[in-house]
């Protein structure tokens, strides 16, 4: 089972994004990135987890790296928009939300 699968299982099985759930989901992602530091989908999910831990700087760094490695994830633009929106950076967030819906191929999950 990959770090992404483990983290998703943790988050889905606990039914909430409590602090304990987010900490538990963080660990397998970081472990996976130790082996594959440029794995786009892992970076996207780590950024999501960090966003909901309100660790915005680290989340933004994960999303920046995911953009740099051209992660093929429909969630990259949405999650980048979310971290920006949570910081009150509405105009920047809207740019990412618009980019997410501009490409219909990226809207399927």
C-alpha angles and dihedrals in degrees: 000000000000125000090253092053092046092050094047090048091051093049095044096045094051093048096216143063095239118159090256092051092050092049090049091049092048096061101064091044093055090045091054092047088055087067099032109023094175099049101134101204092049090051091050093052092044089052089052092050091047091048090057090047085056089240091138099167093053091044091052090049091052091049092046090054091046089053091047093053090044096240110206097222129128087212098060097083093037094051093044088053090049095054090049093047091050088057093050093253093134101161092051090046091053090054090058094044090051091049089052094056096038092076111056091195089063093051094070118089 
